[in-house]
């Protein structure tokens, strides 16, 4: 590692679970360059309220707050439509845009780390071919549990990326099983996502409720996630309809934006849940801990998660978690001392677990202490070991 001064990250965003590990790794390098893929079409949401585009805007993708002084971030804009044919072409277009940025900004690098196999991983593979530098790719979620199994063409593309890498990182054993189904020879390390313990830690519950203007004398549930089908919010809303028949003092706040906002609001209206269930929209990342600390219980009703970093963020705040068996949560909630699990798409069982969790006397300090296994400080050392393996 001593001869490595500069690292290049190819990413799809610089926030949350991509930003935090990059900032941690910056301790080990002189210069850190981050090239963030963006789509200028999303900026339409600055002028027209298209909520499904909000999280793709540059202002949402790049969060420079508290960035280390040796980290430089710039975007690589590519206009494309969100359809499969365009997405397949995105790899080569992304590579060309990165090449332009490297030349324009005179970026030098000794190692490249791509977050997501496509299209960032493709760029990393092409950079390795051209510059003969070590290449690591992190397979996070959709890019490994779904994309390579869509069709034979996608399978070949993702296998090319994974076999070009010197080392693969993936965030869960569930993802590892997906990689094993492919024709891949590259070594793989399972290194989970982490959380930022400077932001996520236990706070006074009543103070947090006061800051947010939510009731101090109710049982509060919080759920955080994009309002997309895969996040399972409709099952949570159905479950809450059952919960409230038994406990009318339960209030649920769903934090997030997305294409399903209007549909979910109509479901809330139809079930007469407006007093108890609120869609509060997207919130800045540093406000999420206040919501989590205001809660008695965090709920993640997802159909699929590669890891589910919000789970460890909630645990870090000392909150028990009710979640589904979604591929990621069951690798975190390894004991009923930390939360309860049920199968996805089952509002009846979800309601039962929510009621049981509300009644249970949880050891919040024990929950918070367990979460420390997932601090980025600890996780970054595992990533550093992966770099060292490449350089042996």
C-alpha positions as CSV (number, residue, x, y, z in Angstrom):
1,X,0.0,0.0,0.0
2,X,2.9,2.4,0.6
3,X,3.4,3.0,-3.1
4,X,-0.2,3.9,-3.6
5,X,-1.0,7.6,-3.3
6,X,-4.1,8.1,-5.4
7,X,-7.4,6.2,-5.6
8,X,-10.2,6.7,-8.0
9,X,-13.8,5.8,-7.1
10,X,-16.4,5.3,-9.9
11,X,-19.8,5.7,-8.3
12,X,-23.5,6.4,-8.9
13,X,-23.7,8.8,-6.0
14,X,-21.6,10.3,-3.2
15,X,-23.9,10.1,-0.3
16,X,-24.8,7.6,2.5
17,X,-23.4,4.1,2.0
18,X,-21.1,5.2,-0.9
19,X,-19.9,8.4,0.7
20,X,-19.1,7.1,4.1
21,X,-16.7,4.3,3.2
22,X,-15.0,6.6,0.7
23,X,-14.4,9.2,3.4
24,X,-13.0,6.4,5.7
25,X,-10.7,5.1,3.0
26,X,-9.4,8.7,2.4
27,X,-7.3,8.2,5.6
28,X,-5.0,5.8,3.7
29,X,-4.4,7.8,0.5
30,X,-3.0,11.2,-0.4
31,X,-5.6,11.9,-3.1
32,X,-9.1,10.5,-3.5
33,X,-11.0,11.2,-6.7
34,X,-14.7,10.5,-7.0
35,X,-16.5,10.5,-10.3
36,X,-20.3,10.4,-9.8
37,X,-22.6,9.3,-12.7
38,X,-25.5,11.6,-13.2
39,X,-28.4,12.1,-15.6
40,X,-29.2,15.7,-16.5
41,X,-32.8,14.7,-17.3
42,X,-33.4,14.4,-13.5
43,X,-32.9,18.1,-13.1
44,X,-36.4,18.6,-14.5
45,X,-37.6,17.9,-11.0
46,X,-36.1,21.3,-10.0
47,X,-38.9,22.9,-12.0
48,X,-41.7,20.4,-12.2
49,X,-42.7,18.3,-9.2
50,X,-41.8,14.9,-10.4
51,X,-41.1,13.1,-7.1
52,X,-39.8,10.0,-8.7
53,X,-36.8,12.0,-10.1
54,X,-35.9,13.7,-6.8
55,X,-33.3,11.2,-5.7
56,X,-31.6,11.3,-9.1
57,X,-31.0,15.0,-9.0
58,X,-27.4,16.1,-8.6
59,X,-28.2,17.8,-5.4
60,X,-29.4,14.5,-4.0
61,X,-26.6,12.4,-5.5
62,X,-23.7,14.5,-4.3
63,X,-23.4,15.5,-0.6
64,X,-20.1,17.4,0.0
65,X,-20.8,18.2,3.6
66,X,-18.0,17.2,5.9
67,X,-15.9,15.8,3.0
68,X,-12.2,15.3,3.8
69,X,-9.9,17.9,2.3
70,X,-8.1,15.2,0.1
71,X,-11.4,14.1,-1.5
72,X,-12.4,15.6,-4.9
73,X,-15.8,15.0,-6.3
74,X,-17.2,15.7,-9.8
75,X,-20.1,14.4,-11.9
76,X,-20.0,12.6,-15.1
77,X,-23.3,13.6,-16.8
78,X,-24.9,11.2,-19.3
79,X,-28.4,11.7,-20.7
80,X,-30.2,8.4,-21.0
81,X,-33.8,7.0,-20.7
82,X,-34.6,4.5,-18.0
83,X,-35.2,1.6,-20.3
84,X,-33.3,-1.6,-20.6
85,X,-31.8,-1.0,-24.1
86,X,-30.5,2.4,-23.0
87,X,-29.2,1.0,-19.7
88,X,-27.2,-1.7,-21.6
89,X,-25.5,1.1,-23.7
90,X,-24.7,3.0,-20.6
91,X,-21.5,1.2,-19.8
92,X,-19.6,2.4,-22.8
93,X,-21.1,5.9,-22.6
94,X,-20.1,6.0,-18.9
95,X,-16.6,5.0,-19.7
96,X,-16.2,7.7,-22.4
97,X,-17.5,10.4,-20.0
98,X,-15.1,9.2,-17.3
99,X,-12.2,9.3,-19.8
100,X,-13.1,12.9,-20.6
101,X,-13.1,13.8,-17.0
102,X,-9.8,12.1,-16.3
103,X,-8.2,14.1,-19.1
104,X,-9.9,17.4,-18.3
105,X,-9.0,17.3,-14.6
106,X,-5.6,15.6,-15.1
107,X,-6.6,12.9,-12.7
108,X,-3.9,10.3,-11.7
109,X,-4.7,7.1,-9.9
110,X,-3.0,3.9,-8.7
111,X,-6.1,1.8,-8.0
112,X,-9.8,2.1,-9.0
113,X,-12.8,1.0,-7.0
114,X,-16.2,0.9,-8.6
115,X,-19.4,0.9,-6.6
116,X,-22.0,-1.3,-8.4
117,X,-21.2,-3.7,-11.2
118,X,-23.1,-1.7,-13.8
119,X,-22.3,0.8,-15.1
120,X,-19.5,1.9,-12.7
121,X,-18.1,-1.6,-12.7
122,X,-17.9,-1.7,-16.5
123,X,-15.9,1.6,-16.3
124,X,-13.5,0.1,-13.8
125,X,-13.0,-2.9,-16.0
126,X,-12.2,-0.7,-19.1
127,X,-9.9,1.5,-17.0
128,X,-8.0,-1.6,-15.9
129,X,-7.6,-2.8,-19.5
130,X,-6.3,0.6,-20.6
131,X,-4.1,1.7,-17.7
132,X,-3.1,-1.7,-16.3
133,X,-4.1,-0.7,-12.7
134,X,-5.7,-2.8,-9.9
135,X,-9.5,-2.8,-10.0
136,X,-11.9,-3.7,-7.2
137,X,-15.7,-3.7,-7.7
138,X,-18.4,-3.7,-5.0
139,X,-21.6,-5.6,-6.0
140,X,-24.3,-4.0,-3.9
141,X,-27.8,-5.2,-4.7
142,X,-30.0,-5.0,-7.8
143,X,-26.8,-5.1,-9.9
144,X,-26.0,-8.6,-8.6
145,X,-29.2,-10.3,-7.5
146,X,-31.3,-9.2,-10.5
147,X,-29.4,-7.7,-13.4
148,X,-27.2,-10.7,-14.4
149,X,-30.3,-13.0,-14.4
150,X,-32.5,-10.8,-16.6
151,X,-31.2,-12.4,-19.8
152,X,-28.1,-13.9,-21.3
153,X,-26.8,-10.6,-22.6
154,X,-26.9,-9.1,-19.1
155,X,-25.2,-12.2,-17.7
156,X,-22.3,-11.9,-20.1
157,X,-21.9,-8.2,-19.3
158,X,-21.8,-8.6,-15.5
159,X,-19.6,-11.7,-15.8
160,X,-17.1,-9.6,-17.9
161,X,-17.0,-7.0,-15.1
162,X,-16.6,-9.5,-12.3
163,X,-13.9,-11.5,-14.1
164,X,-12.0,-8.3,-15.0
165,X,-11.8,-7.3,-11.3
166,X,-8.8,-8.2,-9.2
167,X,-11.2,-8.6,-6.2
168,X,-14.9,-8.5,-5.7
169,X,-16.6,-7.1,-2.6
170,X,-20.3,-7.8,-1.9
171,X,-22.3,-6.8,1.1
172,X,-24.1,-10.0,2.1
173,X,-23.9,-13.8,1.9
174,X,-27.2,-13.7,0.0
175,X,-25.4,-11.7,-2.7
176,X,-22.5,-14.1,-2.6
177,X,-24.9,-16.9,-3.5
178,X,-25.9,-14.9,-6.6
179,X,-22.3,-14.5,-7.6
180,X,-21.7,-18.3,-7.2
181,X,-24.4,-18.9,-9.9
182,X,-22.3,-17.0,-12.4
183,X,-19.1,-18.1,-14.2
184,X,-16.8,-16.0,-12.1
185,X,-13.3,-16.9,-11.0
186,X,-12.3,-13.6,-9.2
187,X,-11.9,-13.9,-5.3
188,X,-14.9,-12.5,-3.4
189,X,-15.0,-10.9,0.1
190,X,-18.3,-10.4,1.9
191,X,-18.0,-7.1,3.6
192,X,-21.3,-5.5,4.9
193,X,-22.3,-1.9,4.6
194,X,-21.8,0.2,7.7
195,X,-23.1,3.3,9.3
196,X,-21.7,6.6,10.3
197,X,-21.5,6.6,14.1
198,X,-20.9,10.3,14.2
199,X,-24.5,10.8,13.0
200,X,-26.3,7.6,14.2
201,X,-26.3,7.2,18.0
202,X,-28.9,7.2,20.8
203,X,-30.5,10.6,21.5
204,X,-33.3,11.6,23.9
205,X,-36.5,10.4,22.4
206,X,-38.8,13.2,23.7
207,X,-36.3,15.9,22.5
208,X,-36.4,14.3,19.0
209,X,-40.2,14.2,19.0
210,X,-40.3,17.8,20.0
211,X,-37.9,18.8,17.2
212,X,-40.1,17.0,14.7
213,X,-43.4,18.2,16.1
214,X,-44.8,14.7,16.6
215,X,-46.8,13.4,19.6
216,X,-44.8,12.7,22.8
217,X,-47.4,10.3,24.3
218,X,-47.9,7.9,21.4
219,X,-46.2,4.7,20.2
220,X,-44.2,5.8,17.3
221,X,-43.1,3.7,14.3
222,X,-40.7,5.0,11.7
223,X,-39.9,3.5,8.3
224,X,-37.3,4.9,5.9
225,X,-37.0,4.0,2.2
226,X,-37.8,5.1,-1.3
227,X,-41.5,4.8,-2.2
228,X,-41.0,2.0,-4.6
229,X,-42.7,-1.4,-5.0
230,X,-39.7,-3.4,-3.7
231,X,-39.7,-1.5,-0.4
232,X,-43.1,-3.1,0.5
233,X,-44.8,0.0,2.0
234,X,-48.2,-1.1,0.9
235,X,-47.9,-4.2,3.1
236,X,-46.8,-2.0,6.1
237,X,-49.9,0.2,5.6
238,X,-52.2,-2.8,5.4
239,X,-50.5,-4.2,8.6
240,X,-51.0,-0.9,10.4
241,X,-54.7,-1.0,9.6
242,X,-54.8,-4.2,11.7
243,X,-52.4,-2.9,14.4
244,X,-54.6,0.2,15.0
245,X,-57.7,-2.0,15.6
246,X,-55.8,-3.2,18.7
247,X,-53.8,-0.2,19.6
248,X,-55.2,3.1,18.5
249,X,-52.2,5.1,19.9
250,X,-49.8,3.8,17.3
251,X,-48.5,6.4,14.8
252,X,-46.3,5.6,11.8
253,X,-44.1,8.0,9.9
254,X,-42.9,6.9,6.5
255,X,-39.8,8.8,5.4
256,X,-39.0,8.8,1.7
257,X,-40.1,9.9,-1.8
258,X,-40.8,8.0,-5.0
259,X,-43.2,7.1,-7.8
260,X,-45.7,5.3,-5.4
261,X,-46.4,8.4,-3.3
262,X,-49.8,9.1,-4.6
263,X,-50.8,5.4,-4.7
264,X,-49.7,4.9,-1.1
265,X,-51.6,8.1,0.0
266,X,-54.8,6.7,-1.7
267,X,-54.3,3.5,0.2
268,X,-54.0,5.4,3.5
269,X,-57.1,7.4,2.6
270,X,-59.1,4.3,1.7
271,X,-58.2,2.6,5.0
272,X,-59.0,5.8,7.0
273,X,-55.5,5.9,8.4
274,X,-54.7,9.6,7.9
275,X,-54.5,10.3,11.6
276,X,-52.1,7.4,12.2
277,X,-50.0,7.0,9.1
278,X,-48.1,9.9,7.6
279,X,-46.0,10.1,4.4
280,X,-43.5,12.8,5.5
281,X,-41.4,12.9,2.3
282,X,-37.6,12.7,1.8
283,X,-35.4,14.1,4.6
284,X,-31.8,15.1,4.6
285,X,-29.5,12.2,5.7
286,X,-28.5,14.0,8.9
287,X,-32.1,14.4,9.9
288,X,-32.8,10.6,9.6
289,X,-31.2,9.9,13.0
290,X,-33.7,12.3,14.6
291,X,-36.6,10.4,13.1
292,X,-35.1,7.1,14.2
293,X,-34.5,8.3,17.8
294,X,-38.0,9.6,18.0
295,X,-39.4,6.1,17.4
296,X,-40.2,3.3,19.7
297,X,-39.8,0.9,16.8
298,X,-38.3,0.9,13.3
299,X,-40.0,-1.2,10.6
300,X,-38.5,-2.4,7.2
301,X,-41.1,-4.2,5.1
302,X,-38.9,-4.6,2.0
303,X,-39.4,-7.5,-0.5
304,X,-35.7,-7.5,-1.2
305,X,-32.6,-5.9,0.4
306,X,-29.0,-6.6,-0.5
307,X,-28.1,-5.5,3.0
308,X,-30.4,-2.8,4.3
309,X,-28.2,-0.2,5.9
310,X,-31.2,1.5,7.5
311,X,-31.5,-1.5,9.7
312,X,-28.0,-1.0,11.3
313,X,-28.6,2.8,11.5
314,X,-31.8,2.2,13.5
315,X,-30.0,-0.3,15.7
316,X,-27.2,2.3,16.3
317,X,-29.9,4.6,17.7
318,X,-30.9,1.7,20.1
319,X,-34.1,1.0,18.3
320,X,-35.5,-2.6,17.8
321,X,-36.3,-3.5,14.2
322,X,-39.3,-5.4,12.8
323,X,-38.3,-6.5,9.3
324,X,-38.9,-9.1,6.6
325,X,-36.7,-11.9,5.5
326,X,-35.5,-9.9,2.5
327,X,-31.9,-11.2,1.9
328,X,-30.1,-8.7,4.0
329,X,-32.0,-8.1,7.3
330,X,-31.7,-11.7,8.5
331,X,-27.9,-11.4,8.4
332,X,-28.2,-8.4,10.7
333,X,-31.1,-9.4,13.0
334,X,-29.4,-12.6,14.2
335,X,-31.2,-12.5,17.6
336,X,-34.7,-11.6,18.8
337,X,-32.8,-9.3,21.2
338,X,-32.5,-6.9,18.3
339,X,-35.7,-7.3,16.4
340,X,-38.3,-9.6,14.8
341,X,-38.5,-11.1,11.3
342,X,-41.3,-12.4,9.2
343,X,-41.8,-13.3,5.5
344,X,-42.4,-10.4,3.1
345,X,-45.8,-9.6,1.5
346,X,-47.6,-10.8,4.7
347,X,-49.4,-7.9,6.4
348,X,-51.0,-10.2,9.0
349,X,-47.7,-11.5,10.3
350,X,-46.1,-8.1,10.0
351,X,-48.9,-6.7,12.2
352,X,-48.5,-9.5,14.7
353,X,-44.7,-8.7,15.0
354,X,-45.3,-5.0,15.3
355,X,-47.8,-5.6,18.2
356,X,-45.4,-8.0,19.9
357,X,-42.5,-5.6,19.5
358,X,-44.5,-2.7,20.9
359,X,-45.3,-4.8,24.0
360,X,-41.8,-6.1,24.5
361,X,-39.3,-4.6,27.0
362,X,-36.2,-4.1,24.9
363,X,-32.7,-3.5,26.1
364,X,-31.9,-0.4,24.0
365,X,-28.3,-0.1,25.2
366,X,-27.6,-3.7,24.2
367,X,-29.1,-3.1,20.8
368,X,-26.9,0.0,20.3
369,X,-23.8,-1.8,21.5
370,X,-24.5,-4.7,19.0
371,X,-24.6,-2.2,16.1
372,X,-21.0,-1.1,16.7
373,X,-19.9,-4.2,14.7
374,X,-21.1,-2.2,11.7
375,X,-19.4,1.2,12.1
376,X,-17.6,2.3,9.0
377,X,-14.4,2.6,11.0
378,X,-14.5,-1.2,11.5
379,X,-15.8,-2.0,8.0
380,X,-13.2,0.2,6.3
381,X,-10.4,-1.9,7.7
382,X,-11.9,-5.0,6.0
383,X,-12.0,-3.0,2.7
384,X,-8.4,-2.0,3.2
385,X,-7.5,-5.7,3.6
386,X,-9.2,-6.3,0.2
387,X,-6.9,-3.7,-1.3
388,X,-3.9,-5.3,0.2
389,X,-4.9,-8.7,-1.2
390,X,-5.0,-7.1,-4.7
391,X,-1.5,-5.7,-4.2
392,X,0.3,-8.9,-3.0
